[in-house]
Amino acid sequence: MSRKTIIIFIPMNTMIPSNRIFMVPTILKGVAGTIFIFAVLTVISYQDSLPVDGKIIIGFPWEYYSAGTGYDAELDEYASFENFEPLKLIGNVLFAAGLYLIILLPIRLLFRKKKS
């Protein structure tokens, strides 16, 4: 029995520059764009209801931070809480990175068509 070897050639992606020196600015633009999208989503989703119900909520699409104070009728005293969930924060950053790529690709295609 003989074995046949199948070789598959995968073409280089056109979004990855061929020169490694040009990859650093591309990566930095991606990081900066992700941070910008994350900051915008965080500012939009920030809910400060301290005067109403004593609660602060931060995070979109998942709430990764919440804090507040309020009266606990069972204990007959004021109670406070603070919750921070790092996995939801990481999920929000990954969501921002995906949203950045979804926004970037049509813009890049639009500018590519205008140049030619």
C-alpha positions as CSV (number, residue, x, y, z in Angstrom):
1,M,0.0,0.0,0.0
2,S,1.3,3.4,-0.8
3,R,0.3,6.6,0.9
4,K,-0.4,9.7,-1.1
5,T,0.5,13.1,0.3
6,I,-1.8,15.9,-0.3
7,I,-0.3,19.4,-0.2
8,I,-2.6,22.3,0.2
9,F,-1.3,25.7,-0.6
10,I,-3.1,28.5,1.3
11,P,-2.7,31.9,-0.2
12,M,-1.5,34.7,2.1
13,N,-4.2,36.8,3.5
14,T,-4.2,40.3,1.9
15,M,-4.9,42.0,5.2
16,I,-1.5,40.8,6.6
17,P,1.4,42.8,5.3
18,S,4.1,40.8,3.7
19,N,6.8,42.7,5.5
20,R,7.0,42.2,9.3
21,I,8.0,45.8,9.9
22,F,4.5,46.9,8.6
23,M,2.7,44.4,10.9
24,V,3.5,46.4,14.1
25,P,1.5,49.5,13.0
26,T,-1.3,47.3,11.9
27,I,-1.4,45.5,15.3
28,L,-1.2,48.8,17.1
29,K,-4.1,50.2,15.1
30,G,-6.1,47.1,15.9
31,V,-5.4,47.5,19.7
32,A,-6.1,51.3,19.6
33,G,-9.4,50.6,17.7
34,T,-10.4,47.9,20.1
35,I,-9.7,50.2,23.1
36,F,-11.7,53.0,21.5
37,I,-14.7,50.8,20.8
38,F,-14.5,49.4,24.3
39,A,-14.4,52.9,25.8
40,V,-17.3,54.1,23.7
41,L,-19.4,51.0,24.7
42,T,-18.5,51.5,28.4
43,V,-19.4,55.1,28.4
44,I,-22.7,54.4,26.6
45,S,-23.6,51.6,29.0
46,Y,-22.6,53.4,32.2
47,Q,-25.7,53.6,34.5
48,D,-25.3,55.8,37.6
49,S,-28.6,55.5,39.6
50,L,-27.1,56.4,43.0
51,P,-29.8,59.0,43.8
52,V,-32.6,56.7,42.8
53,D,-31.7,53.1,43.9
54,G,-28.1,53.5,45.0
55,K,-26.6,51.4,42.1
56,I,-23.8,51.8,39.5
57,I,-23.7,49.4,36.6
58,I,-20.9,49.2,33.9
59,G,-20.6,47.0,30.9
60,F,-22.0,46.1,27.5
61,P,-23.0,43.5,26.5
62,W,-22.2,41.9,29.8
63,E,-22.2,43.8,33.1
64,Y,-18.8,43.3,34.5
65,Y,-19.0,45.8,37.4
66,S,-21.8,46.8,39.8
67,A,-21.8,48.5,43.1
68,G,-24.4,50.1,45.3
69,T,-25.8,50.7,48.7
70,G,-29.3,50.4,50.1
71,Y,-31.4,49.7,53.1
72,D,-31.8,46.0,54.0
73,A,-35.1,45.5,55.8
74,E,-34.2,42.1,57.1
75,L,-31.1,43.3,58.9
76,D,-32.5,46.8,59.6
77,E,-29.4,48.5,58.4
78,Y,-27.8,49.9,55.3
79,A,-25.8,47.5,53.3
80,S,-23.4,47.9,50.4
81,F,-22.1,45.6,47.7
82,E,-19.5,45.7,45.0
83,N,-19.2,43.0,42.2
84,F,-16.4,42.8,39.6
85,E,-16.3,39.9,37.2
86,P,-13.0,39.7,35.2
87,L,-14.3,37.1,32.7
88,K,-17.1,39.3,31.7
89,L,-14.6,42.2,31.3
90,I,-12.5,40.0,29.0
91,G,-15.7,39.0,27.1
92,N,-16.5,42.7,26.6
93,V,-13.0,43.4,25.3
94,L,-13.3,40.5,22.8
95,F,-16.7,41.8,21.8
96,A,-15.2,45.2,21.1
97,A,-12.4,43.6,19.1
98,G,-14.9,41.7,17.0
99,L,-17.0,44.9,16.5
100,Y,-13.9,46.8,15.4
101,L,-13.2,44.1,12.8
102,I,-16.8,44.2,11.6
103,I,-16.7,48.0,11.2
104,L,-13.2,48.0,9.7
105,L,-13.7,45.5,6.9
106,P,-16.5,47.3,5.0
107,I,-14.6,50.6,5.4
108,R,-11.4,49.0,4.0
109,L,-13.3,47.5,1.1
110,L,-14.9,50.9,0.4
111,F,-11.6,52.7,0.3
112,R,-10.0,50.0,-1.8
113,K,-12.7,50.4,-4.5
114,K,-12.3,54.1,-4.6
115,K,-8.5,53.9,-5.2
116,S,-8.9,51.7,-8.3
